[in-house]
Amino acid sequence: MALVTAIYQGQRNVMAAGWHTALSSEPPLYGVAIGRERATYGLIAASGEFGVNFVPAKQARAIQGGGVLSLHDGADKFAALGLTPLPEQPLALREAYLAYHCRLTATLPVGDHDLFVGQVQRTHFDPAQYDERRLFVGQAAIYLGRSEYVTSGAARQSFPPQLYRPEEG
């Protein structure tokens, strides 16, 4: 799950998004699918930008709250969930171990949602959550469904490409 942020004319929102993906390396594109009835949808469509924030497992309550609380009901989800935008990058959350600031490049209808495609303009990351190879070493929140979360484990397996190459000789 990711927390998607949007701001337009002083109104801001954050929402949980389960349907999101990297789309391209060059140019760097990221997509999020958002229901047309969501408050965040209107903010992104009007502003032409959005943030995608990945927060650690200790923030799972905020992820869930981002999907349950609604700006349509007047909720200030930032305050209610204890989330803090970075002053220099207001679409990035201080609590995120990784955040993308995206400029909207396309809106594609995909069933009952639209896929907002954004070109990544800036990134923010917490270096304490990555090792010397720039691999994430923190605890990610993994959504199982029905309001249940688990964390990523510390055990890793590595399958480098040379394992799949035939031996020469």
C-alpha positions, 0 to 999 in steps of 0.5 A: 500500500502507498499513501497518495497525497494531493494539494490544490488551492490550499486543500490537501488530502492523503489516501491509501492506494493499493493499486499503484505501480512503476511504469517506466524507467526512462522517463520515470513514470509511476501510476496510481488507480483512483476511483473518480468519486474520491476527493483525491481524484479531484485534487490531482485532476485540478493540480496536475500533480500527486505524491506517492509515499511509502511508509514503514510498518509502524505507520500501518494505522495511518495507511488504514486510516487513509482509506477509511477517513474521508475528506468528503466528510471534512476529515483532515487526515494529516492531523487525524493520522499524525502525518507531516508533509515536508516543508520543502516537498509538501507532497512528501511525508516526513514519515515515508521511507520513500516518496515520489512527487509526480507531474500528471502526464496522462489519465487513462480510464481503467474500469471504475477507476482512472489510472493517473500516470505521473512523471517523477519530478523529485524523490525523497528517501530516508537513508537510514532505511537503505543499505550501502547497495540502496536496498530497502532494509526497513520494515514495510507494511504489507496489506493482506486485506480486511484491515490486516497488515504484516511486515516484511521480514529480515530474511532475504534470498538472492538470485543473481542473473549469473545463476541462470546463465549456462556455464561456458566450456 
